[in-house]
Amino acid sequence: MTSPPAFSARVRAGFAAGAAAYDHQAALQRAIAWRMARHCRDLPLPPGPTADLGAGTGLLGRALSLQRPAGWRAALEGPIPDQIPEGRAPELLQLDLCPELLARNPLATATAARVWDLEQGLPAELSGAAFLGSSFALQWLSRPAVQLEHWCVQLGPGGWLALAVPAAASFPQWHQAAKLSGVPFTGLALPEAAALEAVARRQLLVRQLQRLRFSRRGDGHTVLHQLRAIGAGTSPHPPLSTPQLRRLLQHWPRGERITWDVLLLIGQKPT
Ligand SMILES: C[S@@+](CC[C@H](N)C(=O)[O-])C[C@H]1O[C@@H](n2cnc3c(N)ncnc32)[C@H](O)[C@@H]1O
């Protein structure tokens, strides 16, 4: 892998710092991984490589293996080849930018893990993929719709995409506090769900498309702390000064739950 661009390096450092706490703190990601896996449990996979893009500690892969107890590859159409062609991933490849998270991923065995920056697109070995899953990772890429299109193009005929991603309508409470306090919104710019949906409809036969609303109790301080605790506090914006942060927190809507707007999408490449 060539050296990652500056923002990827910062994202990696953020997740590396939160790696030890990730599994314990990432309750929302765990719930979403479980829900995605439920939708994927009966997918008839064609032959071809499979991967979790931005796999982290493997929450999606672990949920998939629990919900497809006969084995991830059990639903392959046709006989399972004796030999996997060279360079093809036999398991659900655990691909991620952050080796510190992969080190805590029980599915990231020597043959099923890849440290890779998705800003570069997908590795060649995933060409003609049978399944590409990704949960809570696409929003970290600088051009999510462009990368999503690339992922769809890389699927083989009959291959499946399963995606969960927090969308731009998340965190209205934070946006409101920023507006009222006159300080910039310094969170990650989340992708517009409509733009991602348009890509999927162009490339895939969409089987599931849901907008899920999740909410969690906590004032501004708690919310920002929780994002940092799992290493997800990195932002392309310069950090707020202490007085700006104080003003932001003073204007955070009192007693309101913070809300996520999550796009869940499952689609199949036409055969
Ligand atoms: C919020 S975590 C989600 C991890 C996992 N999918 C889950 O649901 O728990 C975001 C993941 O995306 C990965 N990520 C962020 N930017 C990336 C990039 N440019 N290339 C590959 N992975 C990236 C992070 O390292 C991290 O593991």
The ligand as an ORCA input file, in Angstrom:
! r2SCAN-3c Opt
* xyz 0 1
  C     -17.033      3.301     12.974
  S     -15.840      2.131     12.478
  C     -16.880      0.789     11.911
  C     -16.165     -0.519     12.009
  C     -17.034     -1.729     11.711
  N     -17.488     -1.741     10.335
  C     -18.202     -1.772     12.674
  O     -19.343     -1.718     12.212
  O     -17.954     -1.854     13.864
  C     -15.231      2.806     10.934
  C     -14.190      1.908     10.302
  O     -13.840      2.395      9.021
  C     -12.442      2.273      8.866
  N     -11.991      3.239      7.870
  C     -12.097      4.583      7.918
  N     -11.526      5.141      6.836
  C     -11.062      4.110      6.078
  C     -10.356      4.026      4.853
  N     -10.010      5.135      4.172
  N     -10.028      2.809      4.374
  C     -10.356      1.677      5.050
  N     -11.012      1.694      6.218
  C     -11.363      2.890      6.742
  C     -11.908      2.581     10.252
  O     -10.578      2.174     10.441
  C     -12.904      1.840     11.119
  O     -12.569      0.498     11.309
*
